[in-house]
Amino acid sequence: MKNHMLDVGNIIKDFAILNKRINGKRLVYLDNAATSLTPEPVLEAMNEYYRSYNANVHRSIHTLGEKATKEYVEAHKKVADFINADLEETIFTKGATESLNALAYCLMKDLKEGDEVVLSEMEHHSNIVPWQQLAKNKNVKVKYICVNDDYELDLEHARELINKKTKIVSVMHVSNVLGTINDVKEIGGLAKNVGAVFIVDSAQGAPHFSVDVKEIDCDFLCFSGHKMLGPTGIGVLYGKKKMLEKLNPFLFGGEMIREVNFEESKWNDLPWKFEAGTPNIAGGIGLGAAVDYLRKIGMERIRNYEEHLTAYAFKKLKEAGVLVYCAKDARKRGGVMTFKIDGMHAHDVAALLDKEGVAIRAGHMCAMPLVNKILKENALCRASLYFYNTTGDIDTLIIGIKKAKEVFQIA
């Protein structure tokens, strides 16, 4: 039997915002897929930088500069170890969106007319729009792996789509709408068989379970700090060393260069080759502290606890007569529950839940093609969990849903 117990009572003490009252009610934060909350140790790490060694990195040899550089580099090492990568393969960006845009910009340059990029129907806009826009300029086709009736990716369709014309395959690790955990290793194998570059968007994966880039064998992987206890404005782009060495930088300026003269420039070593200008130093240090916090709890324990919590939530939502869009196999889904109440607009549900202190997401979740075309809905509600949530939070959500149905006189 899996150990799904965490000392959530003590964990909650690290999140001051959870003491906040919303409309006189205790805050129940169920919008973790949009952004997670930030614990005190992460805030302290960033404040310590500003209070004690606020200086630029990789430049000055004075005491503050050397301390800032040491901590910033150490943060890279922590994140690299977190995903079983090497320091030189771990680039800090502004977030998963910038990472994906950078890859699209760098990789599409080598594509020619008639080449194909394969995505999936469940992708976030940040893994559709960059490829879509650049493909238009190159006359490259973008194709999409279908979502089947079980709200999983249709791997048979993937086998049909991914062929010798396929040059790039980019898919999400976990759906931010359906909660589906995709078999990225299987899809990656299909990409490798035809010599295509394989990219994983792990924005909803890395915060919730162990991610091993060597085991997945992806060429690139990205995620965002703010979805895993870190600050906003910091994210990660992992790339295999041999892949990063081939790519030209996507930003140019200070620190990403080794040598500059009036005729040409030579690039710095990895990963600094891709980190032009003064970086988000405090954000990087905060992300390192977030990784420390997660590893102290244990990613396996977090995953087991969230499985337990998610199973409880699905049971309660079903009992409340709410339609939930999710994979039927509990082993293939994360803590994301997208649902609808017949007769109510998602925004009305969210507004009424807010009166009860419950924070959820309502809308298309930055996945309009999936929500509008595949699920055939204009807007949906989403409750998303993290390890500081409890069964009591879910009970409060259900009470709020029942009150909302009463307001709209829905049985």
C-alpha positions in Angstrom: 0.0 0.0 0.0 1.3 3.4 -1.0 2.2 5.8 1.8 0.1 8.9 1.0 0.4 10.5 4.3 2.1 13.9 4.7 2.2 16.2 7.7 0.1 18.8 5.9 -0.6 20.6 9.1 3.0 21.5 9.5 3.5 22.2 5.8 0.6 24.7 5.8 2.5 26.8 8.4 5.1 27.6 5.7 2.4 29.3 3.6 1.4 32.5 5.2 -1.2 33.3 2.5 -3.3 30.3 3.6 -4.1 32.3 6.7 -5.9 34.9 4.6 -9.6 35.3 4.7 -11.6 35.7 1.5 -15.0 37.2 1.9 -14.8 36.3 5.6 -14.0 32.7 4.8 -10.9 30.6 5.1 -8.9 30.6 1.8 -9.1 27.3 -0.1 -6.6 27.6 -2.9 -7.4 25.3 -5.8 -5.8 27.1 -8.6 -2.3 25.5 -8.4 -2.2 24.6 -12.1 -2.2 28.3 -12.8 0.4 29.1 -10.2 1.4 27.6 -6.9 1.8 29.3 -3.5 5.3 30.2 -2.3 6.5 29.0 1.1 8.5 31.0 3.6 11.9 29.3 3.0 11.7 30.4 -0.7 10.8 34.0 0.2 13.6 34.0 2.8 16.2 32.8 0.2 15.2 35.6 -2.2 15.1 38.3 0.5 18.5 37.1 1.8 19.9 37.8 -1.7 18.6 41.4 -1.7 19.5 42.0 2.0 23.0 40.5 2.1 24.7 40.0 -1.3 22.7 42.0 -3.8 25.2 42.1 -6.8 25.4 41.1 -10.4 26.6 37.6 -11.3 29.6 36.4 -13.5 31.1 39.9 -13.5 32.5 41.4 -10.4 35.3 39.9 -8.3 34.3 41.7 -5.1 32.8 39.8 -2.2 29.1 40.4 -3.0 29.5 39.6 -6.6 31.3 36.4 -5.9 28.7 35.3 -3.3 25.8 36.1 -5.8 27.5 34.1 -8.6 28.1 31.2 -6.3 24.5 31.0 -5.2 23.2 31.5 -8.7 25.4 28.7 -10.1 24.4 26.5 -7.1 20.7 27.1 -8.0 21.4 25.8 -11.5 23.1 22.7 -10.0 20.1 22.0 -7.8 17.7 22.3 -10.7 19.9 20.1 -12.9 20.0 17.4 -10.2 16.3 17.7 -9.7 15.7 16.4 -13.3 18.9 14.3 -13.5 20.6 16.6 -15.9 24.0 18.3 -15.9 24.7 21.9 -15.0 25.7 22.8 -18.6 22.4 21.4 -19.9 20.2 23.6 -17.5 19.3 27.1 -18.8 17.3 29.6 -16.8 14.6 31.4 -18.8 11.6 33.5 -17.8 9.4 30.4 -17.8 8.1 27.5 -19.9 6.6 29.9 -22.4 9.9 31.6 -23.1 11.6 28.2 -23.3 9.2 26.9 -25.9 9.4 30.1 -27.9 13.1 30.0 -27.9 13.1 26.4 -29.1 10.7 27.2 -31.9 12.8 30.2 -33.0 16.1 28.2 -32.9 14.9 25.0 -34.4 12.5 26.2 -37.1 15.4 28.0 -38.9 16.7 24.7 -40.2 13.3 23.4 -41.4 12.3 23.6 -45.1 9.1 23.6 -47.0 7.2 20.4 -46.6 8.7 19.5 -43.3 6.3 18.7 -40.4 6.0 19.6 -36.7 3.8 17.3 -34.6 2.0 18.6 -31.5 -1.1 17.3 -29.7 -4.7 18.5 -29.4 -4.3 19.0 -25.7 -1.4 21.5 -25.9 -1.3 24.8 -24.0 -1.2 27.9 -26.2 2.5 28.3 -25.5 3.2 25.0 -27.3 0.9 25.8 -30.3 1.3 29.4 -31.2 5.1 29.7 -31.6 5.2 26.7 -33.9 2.1 27.8 -35.7 3.4 31.3 -36.4 6.9 30.2 -37.5 5.6 27.4 -39.6 3.6 29.9 -41.7 6.8 31.7 -42.6 8.6 28.5 -43.6 5.5 26.7 -45.2 5.9 23.9 -42.7 2.9 21.8 -41.7 1.8 21.5 -38.1 -0.1 18.4 -37.2 -1.9 17.3 -34.0 -2.1 13.9 -32.2 -5.8 13.3 -31.4 -7.3 13.1 -28.0 -9.3 9.8 -27.7 -12.6 9.2 -25.8 -10.7 8.4 -22.6 -9.1 11.9 -22.7 -5.7 10.4 -23.5 -3.5 10.9 -26.5 -4.3 8.4 -29.3 -0.9 6.6 -29.7 -2.1 4.8 -32.8 -2.8 8.2 -34.4 0.6 9.4 -33.2 2.2 6.4 -35.0 0.4 7.4 -38.2 1.4 11.1 -37.9 5.0 10.8 -37.0 6.9 9.9 -40.2 10.0 10.8 -42.2 8.6 14.3 -42.8 8.4 14.9 -39.1 11.3 17.0 -37.8 10.0 18.1 -34.4 7.6 16.5 -31.9 6.6 18.7 -29.0 4.0 17.5 -26.4 3.0 18.3 -22.9 3.9 16.0 -20.0 0.6 16.5 -18.2 -2.5 18.2 -19.5 -3.4 21.4 -17.7 -7.1 20.8 -18.6 -7.6 17.0 -18.5 -4.9 16.1 -16.0 -3.8 13.3 -18.3 -0.2 12.1 -17.7 1.1 11.4 -21.2 3.3 8.5 -22.1 6.1 10.8 -23.2 8.7 8.0 -23.4 6.6 6.2 -25.9 6.0 9.3 -28.0 9.6 10.2 -27.7 10.5 6.7 -29.1 8.3 7.4 -32.1 10.1 10.7 -32.7 13.5 9.0 -32.4 12.6 6.4 -34.9 12.3 9.0 -37.6 15.1 11.2 -36.4 12.9 14.0 -35.1 13.7 16.3 -32.2 11.6 15.5 -29.2 10.5 18.2 -26.7 8.5 17.8 -23.5 6.5 20.7 -21.8 6.7 19.6 -18.2 5.1 22.7 -16.6 2.5 20.5 -15.0 4.8 17.5 -14.5 8.0 18.6 -12.8 6.1 20.2 -9.8 4.2 17.0 -9.0 6.4 13.9 -9.6 10.0 12.9 -10.3 11.1 13.8 -13.7 14.2 12.1 -15.1 15.3 13.6 -18.5 17.7 10.7 -19.1 15.0 8.1 -18.5 12.5 10.0 -20.8 15.4 10.5 -23.3 13.9 13.8 -24.5 16.1 16.3 -26.4 14.6 19.3 -24.6 12.3 19.7 -21.6 10.9 22.9 -20.0 9.0 24.0 -16.9 8.2 27.1 -14.9 9.3 28.0 -11.3 6.0 29.6 -10.3 4.1 26.3 -10.6 6.5 24.5 -8.2 6.7 26.9 -5.2 9.1 29.3 -6.9 8.7 32.9 -7.9 7.2 34.1 -11.2 9.6 35.1 -14.0 11.9 32.2 -13.7 11.8 28.9 -15.6 14.0 26.2 -17.1 15.0 25.0 -20.5 16.8 21.6 -20.4 18.6 20.5 -23.5 21.0 17.6 -24.2 24.5 19.0 -24.4 25.0 17.9 -28.0 21.7 19.6 -29.0 22.5 22.9 -27.2 26.0 23.0 -28.8 24.4 22.9 -32.2 21.9 25.7 -31.5 22.7 29.4 -31.9 21.7 31.7 -29.0 18.2 33.3 -29.2 19.3 36.4 -27.2 22.5 38.3 -27.6 24.4 40.7 -25.4 26.3 40.6 -22.2 27.6 37.5 -20.5 26.6 35.1 -23.3 29.8 35.9 -25.2 33.4 34.7 -24.8 34.9 37.3 -27.1 33.7 40.3 -29.1 35.5 42.3 -31.7 34.1 44.7 -34.3 33.7 42.0 -36.9 32.4 39.0 -35.0 31.6 37.3 -31.6 32.3 34.0 -30.0 29.8 32.4 -27.6 30.3 31.6 -23.9 30.3 28.0 -22.5 27.0 26.3 -21.7 24.6 27.1 -20.1 25.6 30.8 -20.1 25.6 30.9 -23.9 21.8 31.1 -23.6 21.5 33.5 -20.7 22.2 36.9 -22.1 22.2 40.0 -19.9 21.6 40.3 -16.2 19.4 37.4 -15.2 16.6 37.1 -12.7 19.2 36.4 -9.9 16.8 36.4 -7.0 14.3 34.3 -9.0 16.9 31.7 -9.8 18.0 31.5 -6.2 14.3 31.2 -5.2 13.8 28.4 -7.6 16.8 26.6 -6.1 15.2 27.0 -2.7 11.9 25.7 -4.1 13.7 22.6 -5.3 15.3 22.2 -1.8 11.8 22.4 -0.3 10.3 19.8 -2.7 13.1 17.4 -2.3 12.9 17.6 1.5 9.3 16.4 1.3 10.1 13.9 -1.4 8.6 13.9 -4.9 7.4 10.3 -4.6 5.6 11.2 -1.4 4.1 14.3 -3.0 2.9 12.1 -6.0 1.4 9.5 -3.7 -0.4 12.1 -1.5 -1.8 13.9 -4.6 -3.1 10.5 -6.0 -4.9 9.9 -2.7 -6.3 13.5 -2.7 -7.3 13.4 -6.4 -9.2 10.1 -5.9 -11.1 11.6 -3.0 -11.9 14.7 -5.1 -13.2 12.8 -8.1 -15.4 10.7 -5.8 -16.9 13.8 -4.2 -17.4 15.6 -7.5 -19.2 12.6 -9.0 -21.4 12.4 -5.9 -22.2 16.1 -6.4 -23.5 15.4 -9.9 -20.7 17.3 -11.6 -19.4 16.3 -15.0 -15.6 15.9 -14.9 -13.3 15.7 -17.9 -10.5 13.3 -17.1 -8.7 10.1 -18.0 -10.5 7.1 -16.6 -7.3 5.4 -15.4 -6.4 7.1 -12.1 -2.7 6.2 -12.7 -2.7 8.4 -15.8 -3.9 11.6 -14.3 -2.6 14.3 -12.1 -4.3 16.6 -9.6 -6.3 18.6 -12.2 -10.1 18.4 -12.3 -11.9 20.2 -15.0 -15.6 20.2 -14.7 -18.9 21.8 -15.7 -22.3 22.2 -14.0 -25.1 22.0 -16.5 -27.1 25.2 -16.6 -24.3 27.4 -15.2 -21.6 29.3 -16.9 -18.1 28.6 -15.6 -17.5 32.2 -14.6 -20.7 32.2 -12.5 -19.5 29.0 -10.7 -16.1 30.6 -10.0 -17.6 33.8 -8.8 -20.0 32.0 -6.4 -17.1 29.8 -5.1 -15.0 32.8 -4.5 -17.7 34.1 -2.1 -17.0 30.9 -0.1 -13.3 31.6 -0.1 -12.6 28.9 -2.8 -10.2 29.9 -5.6 -10.6 27.9 -8.9 -9.9 28.7 -12.5 -12.7 29.3 -15.1 -12.4 29.7 -18.8 -10.5 27.9 -21.5 -7.3 27.4 -19.4 -5.1 28.7 -22.3 -6.1 25.6 -24.3 -8.9 27.0 -26.6 -8.5 24.3 -29.3 -9.0 21.5 -26.8 -11.8 23.2 -24.8 -13.7 24.7 -27.8 -13.1 22.1 -30.6 -12.5 18.8 -28.8 -14.6 19.2 -25.6 -17.0 21.5 -27.4 -17.4 23.9 -24.5 -16.9 27.7 -24.4 -15.6 27.7 -20.8 -15.1 25.2 -18.0 -14.2 25.2 -14.3 -10.9 23.8 -13.0 -9.9 22.8 -9.5 -6.2 21.9 -9.3 -4.4 20.4 -6.2 -1.0 20.6 -4.6 0.4 18.9 -1.5 -0.7 21.6 0.9 -4.3 20.9 0.0 -6.4 18.6 2.2 -9.6 16.6 2.0 -11.2 19.4 4.0 -10.4 21.8 1.1 -12.2 19.4 -1.3 -15.2 19.2 1.1 -15.4 23.0 1.1 -15.3 23.0 -2.7 -18.2 20.6 -2.8 -20.2 22.6 -0.3 -19.6 25.7 -2.5 -20.7 23.8 -5.6 -23.9 22.7 -3.9 -24.6 26.3 -2.8 -24.0 27.5 -6.4 -26.5 25.0 -7.8 -29.0 26.2 -5.2 -28.6 29.8 -6.4 -29.3 28.7 -10.0 -32.0 26.2 -8.8 -30.2 23.3 -10.3 -30.9 19.9 -8.8 
